[in-house]
Amino acid sequence: MAMNLPATARHGLDCAGLKPCPGEFVQNVRAPGIGRREKLTGLPNAGANRIITFINARRFGGGACIAMRTTTIPGRALAAAALALAIVMGGLRPAAAQQGSSSPRQILIPGVQGKETSTLELPSMPAKQGADSLNIPPQVPQGSQELVLPTRELRQQPGYEQVTVTVTQPSGTYITGLEKEDFKLYMDGQQRPIEFFRQDLNTPVSVGILVDTSGSMTPKIPQARAAIAQFLRDLNDKDDVFLFAFSSHPFLLQPFTMNHDLVMRRLALLHAYGQTALFDVIMEGLQMVQRGRYDKKALLVVTDGMDNTSAATVNDVVAQARRMGVLVYSIGIGDPNTSTGVGITIGPFVWGSDESEHVDAETLHTLSTETGAKTYIIRQAGDGEALRRACENISLELREQYTIGFLAPDPSAGGYRSLRVEVPGKSGADVRVRKGIEVGGRSSPTAFDPSVAGGP
């Protein structure tokens, strides 16, 4: 077998030119009834049943050396050792679970994204490697990435704002690995310096889920439950989540929690009845998500109808979304064309109109465009597969974005400022970001508490 040395230098040494350390390079020979150590004077030859282990690298005299250990296990002993190791590892898993170790998270693979139509495409899997190839890069466990925040001094500067940016190829594939220097940010047409930059590969998010439970959702509730349950399973295990149901009024089923199983159990409380207070629940959700522990915040709205009972108006909702700086994703189920019929609504029933089959796609698209998010329109719930794919795409996108922080000029003047972000080095790329920000109109990112979020 080949010996792979660490690619980086250790203690300032070039590992590629190291030699064995005198007196420290030994070979352990193991076999039934045999156990001895042999000192070697050179690098061991690669061979079957031989394990070569790197120990350390350090300076020695005027040069540098490397300390390693090689273990040779004859055939039968190797098989026995492998069997013993499998038994031991199998026995350790229950113990780890009792100590609260989290189960391995799913590997999210970038791919083709839906295009805001009823046809959604799952992220594509990479081509299968040959049977003899095991070139699998190490995966970063979900939740292991340290949360990076702007410095306290930057957050406290007047006019500090930050936005989420999504960059995709024309095909919809996400473009990751970009650096701060790849972006240019413009406010009211004038370029502004980027003061803070973060790639959100696994950045935890504060997420609010708003589910329509009006009467027209009766045949779609099981599919909605299944899709949202999958969405919860795909989240970073550090994300904090809350759950609203809404019909004639919004109902908070679960306040913010990092216990996703608790949110999942609350899905059993989703039962369809009543009208559709879509605007009211979005207003409630935008207020609630501000209490989340993280600076990145998002809402997921699932609805099949048009608002017919809210106290708030569509203008109220759009203005509030502009002020809050929250990503508003939505999934609309139904015909996106505006209904022209006139009917009578009593409880969950509608007579004389086809309104129950229409979804307010215009409002949903406006909210997603204003906030830099995305809307999916699904004409029919069917078996729930399209709904599940939309939820999967949204959870994936939250892990494929960038956060950019900047200082707005003349913040004391307040007002709405248009915003544009470009990536000049990626010709044809689609750069999605909120259309603008309301300077001085809301609590700025200085409001989040680093002691809670885990930042400096």
C-alpha positions as CSV (number, residue, x, y, z in Angstrom):
1,M,0.0,0.0,0.0
2,A,1.2,3.6,-0.7
3,M,2.2,5.8,2.2
4,N,0.5,9.2,2.2
5,L,2.4,11.9,4.2
6,P,0.6,15.1,5.3
7,A,0.5,17.6,2.5
8,T,1.4,20.5,4.8
9,A,4.7,21.3,6.4
10,R,5.0,20.5,10.1
11,H,7.2,22.6,12.5
12,G,8.2,24.6,9.4
13,L,9.7,21.5,7.7
14,D,9.2,20.4,4.1
15,C,7.7,16.9,4.6
16,A,8.5,15.8,1.1
17,G,12.3,15.8,1.9
18,L,12.3,14.2,5.3
19,K,14.4,11.2,6.3
20,P,13.7,8.6,9.1
21,C,14.7,9.7,12.6
22,P,17.6,7.6,14.0
23,G,16.5,5.2,16.7
24,E,12.8,6.0,16.3
25,F,11.9,4.2,13.1
26,V,10.8,0.7,14.1
27,Q,8.7,-2.1,12.7
28,N,6.2,-4.1,14.7
29,V,5.8,-7.7,13.6
30,R,2.6,-9.4,14.8
31,A,1.6,-13.0,14.2
32,P,0.1,-15.8,16.4
33,G,2.7,-16.4,19.1
34,I,5.0,-13.6,17.7
35,G,5.3,-10.0,18.8
36,R,8.6,-8.2,18.2
37,R,10.0,-4.8,17.3
38,E,12.6,-4.4,14.6
39,K,14.7,-1.2,14.1
40,L,14.9,-0.2,10.4
41,T,17.5,2.0,8.8
42,G,15.4,3.2,5.8
43,L,11.9,3.6,4.6
44,P,9.9,0.4,4.6
45,N,8.7,-1.2,1.4
46,A,5.0,-1.0,0.7
47,G,3.5,-4.5,0.9
48,A,0.4,-6.5,1.6
49,N,-0.9,-6.4,5.2
50,R,1.5,-3.6,6.1
51,I,0.2,-0.5,7.9
52,I,2.4,2.6,7.8
53,T,1.5,5.3,10.4
54,F,2.9,8.9,10.5
55,I,3.9,10.0,14.0
56,N,5.6,13.3,13.7
57,A,8.2,15.4,11.9
58,R,10.8,17.5,13.6
59,R,14.3,19.0,13.3
60,F,17.3,16.7,14.0
61,G,20.8,18.1,14.0
62,G,21.4,20.1,10.9
63,G,18.5,18.6,9.0
64,A,15.1,17.2,9.4
65,C,13.6,13.8,10.1
66,I,10.3,12.0,10.2
67,A,9.1,9.4,12.8
68,M,6.7,6.7,11.6
69,R,5.6,3.3,12.6
70,T,4.9,0.3,10.3
71,T,3.0,-2.7,11.5
72,T,3.1,-6.0,9.5
73,I,0.2,-8.4,10.2
74,P,0.3,-11.9,8.4
75,G,-2.8,-12.9,6.5
76,R,-4.9,-14.8,9.1
77,A,-3.9,-12.3,11.9
78,L,-5.0,-9.5,9.6
79,A,-8.4,-11.0,9.0
80,A,-8.9,-11.6,12.7
81,A,-7.8,-8.1,13.5
82,A,-10.3,-6.7,11.0
83,L,-13.1,-8.8,12.5
84,A,-12.3,-7.7,16.0
85,L,-12.2,-4.0,14.9
86,A,-15.6,-4.4,13.2
87,I,-17.0,-5.9,16.5
88,V,-15.5,-3.1,18.6
89,M,-16.8,-0.4,16.3
90,G,-20.2,-1.9,16.3
91,G,-20.2,-1.9,20.0
92,L,-19.1,1.7,20.3
93,R,-22.0,3.1,18.3
94,P,-24.8,2.6,20.9
95,A,-22.5,4.0,23.6
96,A,-21.8,7.1,21.5
97,A,-25.5,7.5,21.0
98,Q,-26.2,7.4,24.7
99,Q,-23.6,10.1,25.2
100,G,-25.6,12.4,22.9
101,S,-23.5,12.1,19.8
102,S,-25.3,13.3,16.7
103,S,-25.9,10.9,13.8
104,P,-24.1,11.6,10.6
105,R,-25.7,14.3,8.5
106,Q,-26.6,13.8,4.9
107,I,-24.1,15.0,2.3
108,L,-25.6,17.9,0.3
109,I,-24.5,17.8,-3.3
110,P,-24.9,21.0,-5.5
111,G,-26.8,20.5,-8.7
112,V,-29.5,21.8,-10.9
113,Q,-32.0,24.0,-9.2
114,G,-35.7,24.5,-10.0
115,K,-36.7,27.4,-12.1
116,E,-39.8,28.8,-10.3
117,T,-42.2,26.7,-12.3
118,S,-44.2,23.6,-11.6
119,T,-41.3,21.5,-12.9
120,L,-38.6,21.0,-10.3
121,E,-35.3,19.2,-10.7
122,L,-33.5,17.4,-8.0
123,P,-29.8,18.3,-7.4
124,S,-27.8,16.0,-9.7
125,M,-25.5,13.3,-8.2
126,P,-21.9,13.2,-9.3
127,A,-20.9,10.5,-11.8
128,K,-20.2,7.2,-10.1
129,Q,-16.5,6.4,-9.7
130,G,-15.1,3.0,-10.8
131,A,-15.5,0.1,-8.4
132,D,-11.8,0.2,-7.5
133,S,-11.8,3.9,-6.8
134,L,-12.4,5.3,-3.4
135,N,-11.3,8.9,-3.9
136,I,-13.8,10.4,-1.5
137,P,-12.8,13.7,0.1
138,P,-13.3,14.0,3.9
139,Q,-16.7,15.6,4.7
140,V,-17.2,18.3,7.2
141,P,-19.9,17.2,9.7
142,Q,-22.9,19.5,9.8
143,G,-22.7,21.9,12.7
144,S,-18.9,21.6,13.0
145,Q,-18.2,24.9,11.1
146,E,-17.4,27.7,13.5
147,L,-19.8,30.6,13.1
148,V,-18.0,33.7,11.7
149,L,-19.4,37.1,12.6
150,P,-18.2,40.6,11.8
151,T,-16.2,42.2,14.6
152,R,-18.1,44.0,17.4
153,E,-16.5,47.3,16.3
154,L,-17.9,46.8,12.7
155,R,-21.3,45.8,13.9
156,Q,-21.6,48.9,16.0
157,Q,-20.7,51.4,13.3
158,P,-23.7,53.4,12.1
159,G,-25.0,52.2,8.8
160,Y,-23.6,48.7,9.0
161,E,-25.7,46.2,6.9
162,Q,-25.3,42.8,5.6
163,V,-27.1,40.8,2.9
164,T,-27.2,37.2,1.6
165,V,-26.0,36.6,-2.0
166,T,-26.7,33.5,-4.1
167,V,-24.6,32.9,-7.3
168,T,-25.6,30.3,-9.9
169,Q,-24.7,29.2,-13.4
170,P,-27.3,29.7,-16.1
171,S,-28.1,26.0,-15.6
172,G,-29.0,26.7,-11.9
173,T,-25.9,25.0,-10.5
174,Y,-24.5,26.9,-7.5
175,I,-21.1,28.6,-7.8
176,T,-19.2,28.2,-4.6
177,G,-15.6,28.8,-3.6
178,L,-15.7,32.5,-4.5
179,E,-13.7,35.0,-2.4
180,K,-14.3,38.6,-1.2
181,E,-12.3,40.0,-4.2
182,D,-14.7,38.3,-6.6
183,F,-17.6,40.5,-5.6
184,K,-18.5,44.1,-6.3
185,L,-21.4,45.8,-4.4
186,Y,-23.3,48.9,-5.5
187,M,-25.7,51.0,-3.5
188,D,-27.8,53.5,-5.4
189,G,-25.4,52.9,-8.3
190,Q,-22.2,53.7,-6.4
191,Q,-19.7,51.0,-5.5
192,R,-19.2,50.5,-1.8
193,P,-16.3,48.6,-0.1
194,I,-17.1,45.1,1.3
195,E,-16.3,45.2,5.0
196,F,-17.3,41.6,5.9
197,F,-17.4,38.4,3.8
198,R,-18.5,34.9,4.7
199,Q,-19.2,31.8,2.6
200,D,-22.2,30.1,4.1
201,L,-21.3,26.5,3.5
202,N,-22.7,25.4,6.8
203,T,-23.6,28.6,8.6
204,P,-26.4,28.1,11.1
205,V,-29.7,29.9,10.2
206,S,-32.7,31.0,12.2
207,V,-35.7,29.6,10.3
208,G,-39.4,30.2,10.5
209,I,-41.9,27.7,8.9
210,L,-45.4,29.1,8.0
211,V,-47.9,26.4,6.9
212,D,-51.3,27.1,5.4
213,T,-54.0,25.1,7.1
214,S,-57.0,26.8,5.5
215,G,-59.9,24.5,4.3
216,S,-58.6,24.2,0.8
217,M,-55.4,22.5,2.2
218,T,-57.4,19.5,3.4
219,P,-56.2,17.0,0.7
220,K,-52.6,18.5,0.8
221,I,-51.8,18.4,4.6
222,P,-50.3,14.9,4.5
223,Q,-47.9,15.9,1.7
224,A,-47.0,19.2,3.4
225,R,-46.2,17.3,6.6
226,A,-43.9,14.9,4.8
227,A,-42.1,17.6,2.9
228,I,-41.6,19.8,5.9
229,A,-40.4,16.8,7.9
230,Q,-37.7,16.2,5.3
231,F,-36.8,19.9,5.3
232,L,-36.2,19.7,9.0
233,R,-34.0,16.6,8.6
234,D,-31.9,18.4,6.0
235,L,-31.2,21.4,8.2
236,N,-28.0,22.1,10.1
237,D,-28.5,20.6,13.6
238,K,-27.6,24.0,15.1
239,D,-30.4,25.8,13.2
240,D,-33.1,27.2,15.4
241,V,-36.6,26.8,14.1
242,F,-40.1,27.9,14.9
243,L,-43.5,26.7,13.4
244,F,-46.7,28.7,12.6
245,A,-49.9,27.3,11.2
246,F,-52.4,29.7,9.7
247,S,-56.0,29.7,8.5
248,S,-58.3,32.5,9.6
249,H,-55.6,33.5,12.1
250,P,-51.9,32.7,12.7
251,F,-51.2,30.0,15.4
252,L,-47.8,29.5,16.9
253,L,-47.4,25.8,17.2
254,Q,-43.7,25.8,18.3
255,P,-41.5,28.8,19.4
256,F,-37.8,28.9,18.5
257,T,-36.0,25.7,19.3
258,M,-32.9,23.8,18.2
259,N,-34.7,20.5,18.9
260,H,-35.9,19.7,15.4
261,D,-37.6,16.5,16.6
262,L,-39.9,18.7,18.8
263,V,-40.9,20.8,15.7
264,M,-41.5,17.6,13.8
265,R,-43.9,16.3,16.4
266,R,-45.8,19.5,16.2
267,L,-46.6,18.8,12.5
268,A,-49.2,16.3,13.7
269,L,-51.2,19.4,14.9
270,L,-51.7,20.6,11.3
271,H,-55.4,20.3,10.5
272,A,-57.2,22.2,7.7
273,Y,-60.1,24.5,8.4
274,G,-61.0,28.2,7.9
275,Q,-59.9,30.9,5.5
276,T,-56.4,32.2,4.6
277,A,-54.7,35.0,6.6
278,L,-51.5,34.9,4.5
279,F,-50.5,38.5,5.0
280,D,-51.0,38.4,8.8
281,V,-48.9,35.3,9.3
282,I,-46.0,36.6,7.2
283,M,-46.1,39.8,9.3
284,E,-46.0,37.6,12.5
285,G,-43.2,35.5,11.0
286,L,-41.0,38.5,10.1
287,Q,-41.4,39.8,13.7
288,M,-40.7,36.4,15.3
289,V,-37.6,35.5,13.2
290,Q,-35.9,38.6,14.5
291,R,-35.7,36.9,17.9
292,G,-33.6,34.1,16.4
293,R,-30.0,33.6,17.7
294,Y,-28.3,33.9,14.3
295,D,-27.6,36.8,11.9
296,K,-28.8,34.8,8.9
297,K,-32.6,34.5,8.9
298,A,-35.1,32.9,6.6
299,L,-38.8,32.2,6.3
300,L,-40.4,29.2,4.5
301,V,-44.1,29.9,3.5
302,V,-46.2,27.0,2.2
303,T,-49.7,28.0,0.9
304,D,-52.3,27.0,-1.6
305,G,-54.4,30.1,-1.6
306,M,-54.9,33.8,-1.8
307,D,-55.4,36.0,1.3
308,N,-59.0,36.6,2.1
309,T,-59.1,37.6,5.8
310,S,-55.9,39.4,6.9
311,A,-55.9,42.7,8.7
312,A,-52.5,43.5,7.0
313,T,-52.3,44.4,3.3
314,V,-49.9,43.2,0.6
315,N,-48.2,46.6,0.8
316,D,-47.7,46.2,4.6
317,V,-46.0,42.8,4.0
318,V,-43.7,44.0,1.2
319,A,-42.6,47.1,3.3
320,Q,-42.0,45.0,6.3
321,A,-39.9,42.5,4.3
322,R,-37.8,45.3,3.0
323,R,-37.1,46.6,6.5
324,M,-36.3,43.2,8.1
325,G,-33.7,41.8,5.7
326,V,-35.1,38.3,6.0
327,L,-35.0,35.7,3.1
328,V,-38.6,34.9,2.3
329,Y,-38.9,31.6,0.5
330,S,-42.3,30.3,-0.6
331,I,-44.0,27.3,-2.1
332,G,-47.3,28.0,-3.8
333,I,-49.6,25.1,-4.6
334,G,-52.3,25.8,-7.2
335,D,-53.0,27.8,-10.4
336,P,-50.8,30.9,-10.5
337,N,-53.3,32.7,-12.7
338,T,-55.4,35.3,-11.0
339,S,-59.0,34.3,-10.3
340,T,-61.7,36.4,-11.9
341,G,-64.7,34.7,-10.4
342,V,-66.8,36.1,-7.5
343,G,-67.9,33.7,-4.8
344,I,-69.1,33.4,-1.2
345,T,-66.8,32.0,1.4
346,I,-68.1,30.4,4.6
347,G,-65.5,28.7,6.8
348,P,-63.5,26.3,4.6
349,F,-66.1,26.3,1.8
350,V,-66.2,28.5,-1.3
351,W,-69.2,28.8,-3.7
352,G,-69.5,30.4,-7.1
353,S,-65.8,30.9,-7.6
354,D,-62.7,29.0,-8.6
355,E,-60.6,31.0,-6.1
356,S,-59.9,27.9,-4.0
357,E,-57.7,26.5,-6.8
358,H,-55.6,29.7,-7.2
359,V,-52.5,30.7,-5.3
360,D,-51.3,34.2,-4.9
361,A,-48.1,33.7,-7.0
362,E,-47.7,37.4,-7.6
363,T,-47.3,38.3,-3.9
364,L,-45.1,35.3,-3.3
365,H,-42.8,36.2,-6.2
366,T,-42.7,39.8,-5.1
367,L,-41.6,38.8,-1.6
368,S,-38.9,36.4,-2.8
369,T,-37.6,39.0,-5.3
370,E,-37.5,41.8,-2.7
371,T,-35.6,39.6,-0.2
372,G,-33.2,37.7,-2.5
373,A,-35.0,34.4,-2.0
374,K,-37.0,32.1,-4.4
375,T,-40.5,31.0,-5.0
376,Y,-41.7,27.6,-6.3
377,I,-45.1,27.2,-7.8
378,I,-46.5,23.7,-7.9
379,R,-49.8,23.3,-9.8
380,Q,-50.9,20.2,-8.0
381,A,-49.7,18.6,-4.8
382,G,-50.1,15.1,-6.2
383,D,-48.2,12.5,-4.2
384,G,-46.1,15.3,-2.6
385,E,-42.9,14.6,-4.6
386,A,-42.7,18.1,-6.2
387,L,-43.4,19.7,-2.8
388,R,-40.6,17.6,-1.2
389,R,-38.2,18.6,-3.9
390,A,-39.0,22.3,-3.5
391,C,-38.2,21.9,0.3
392,E,-35.0,20.1,-0.5
393,N,-33.9,22.8,-2.9
394,I,-34.5,25.5,-0.4
395,S,-32.6,23.7,2.4
396,L,-29.7,23.1,-0.1
397,E,-29.6,26.8,-1.2
398,L,-29.2,28.0,2.4
399,R,-25.9,26.1,2.4
400,E,-24.6,27.5,-0.9
401,Q,-24.7,31.2,-0.3
402,Y,-22.5,34.1,0.7
403,T,-22.9,36.9,3.4
404,I,-21.6,40.3,2.5
405,G,-21.4,43.2,5.0
406,F,-21.0,46.9,4.2
407,L,-21.5,50.4,5.5
408,A,-24.3,52.5,4.1
409,P,-23.3,56.1,3.4
410,D,-25.1,58.9,5.4
411,P,-27.1,56.4,7.6
412,S,-28.7,59.3,9.6
413,A,-30.6,60.2,6.4
414,G,-32.4,56.9,6.5
415,G,-34.6,55.8,3.6
416,Y,-34.6,53.0,1.0
417,R,-31.4,52.4,-0.9
418,S,-31.2,50.2,-4.0
419,L,-28.7,47.4,-4.0
420,R,-26.8,45.4,-6.7
421,V,-24.1,42.8,-6.4
422,E,-21.9,41.6,-9.4
423,V,-19.3,38.9,-9.9
424,P,-17.4,40.2,-12.9
425,G,-15.2,37.1,-13.2
426,K,-18.2,34.8,-13.8
427,S,-19.7,35.8,-17.1
428,G,-23.3,34.8,-17.4
429,A,-23.7,34.0,-13.7
430,D,-27.0,34.9,-12.0
431,V,-26.3,36.9,-8.9
432,R,-29.4,37.0,-6.6
433,V,-29.6,39.5,-3.7
434,R,-32.3,41.6,-2.1
435,K,-33.3,44.5,-4.3
436,G,-32.5,47.1,-1.6
437,I,-32.3,47.9,2.1
438,E,-34.1,50.3,4.4
439,V,-31.4,52.2,6.1
440,G,-32.2,53.1,9.7
441,G,-35.7,51.4,9.4
442,R,-35.0,48.4,11.5
443,S,-32.7,46.9,14.1
444,S,-29.4,46.5,12.3
445,P,-27.2,43.3,12.5
446,T,-25.7,44.8,15.7
447,A,-28.8,43.4,17.5
448,F,-27.8,39.8,17.4
449,D,-26.0,38.6,20.5
450,P,-22.6,37.0,19.9
451,S,-22.7,35.4,23.3
452,V,-25.7,33.4,22.2
453,A,-24.7,32.9,18.6
454,G,-21.2,31.7,19.4
455,G,-19.3,34.6,17.9
456,P,-16.7,36.9,19.3
